Each structure stands twice: as structure tokens, then as C-alpha cells.
């Protein structure tokens, strides 16, 4: 690991392809949100293990991403995993559920405007 990077601790059981995809998407959305909303805050690179990538985040967003990844890794519905907003079990506490809605809405619109039309699927479904 490079100096100045901090790895997020993920319980390193076998990470499925679907989990990797969800974690990568979460990381991208949180990074876009952080970049726009916390512009003046000092941000550091956060490396996500298992070749998922690195993101530049402020401490608040890093903390949220760690929480979101931990919840995603412990999802009890892995076999029939619906999108989180359509899930019958809500893993996040109420405050963080509102935060993830805010992040997804803000970053989703921004990424679509940047040309990431494939994110429309996540935005509407």
C-alpha cells in the first residue's frame, strides 16, 4: 500500500462479483458526492481491497463508505439480492438511509449529466 492511503477493512470472505460491482458503484457515488459537497475539506485516498479501486474522500464520507461496505458485505439476501431501495430488509439505520438516498440522488444525476447513461438503470430501478 502506498503512503497516504488507508485501506477500508472489509471482512475478507469470498467477495462475489455482484458484491464487487455494488461496492465499486457505491465508492464512485460517494466520491462524486464528496468531491462536490466537501470541496474545502482535506481528502485522502482510501484504497478498497480486492481490486475494487481507490477513492479520494473526506473523513465523513470515508466513514460512511466503510459503514455501507460493511452492510453490503453482510447482506442476508445475497442469493436474491434486490436493489436496496426495493429490499424488504433495511440494513442501514434511519439516518444513514437518508444519507445514502441523498448521495445516490445527487451523484446519480451528476454522473448521468457527465455521460454515464448506464447509471440511469440504478437511478430509476
Buried (B, 14 or more C-beta within 10 A) or exposed (E): EEEEEBEBEBEEEEBEEEBBEBBBBBBBBBBBBBBEBBEEEEBEBBBBBEEBBBBEBBEEBBEBBBBBBBBBBEBEEEEEBEEBEEEEEEBBEEEBBEBBEEBBEBBBEBBBEEEBEEBEEBEEE
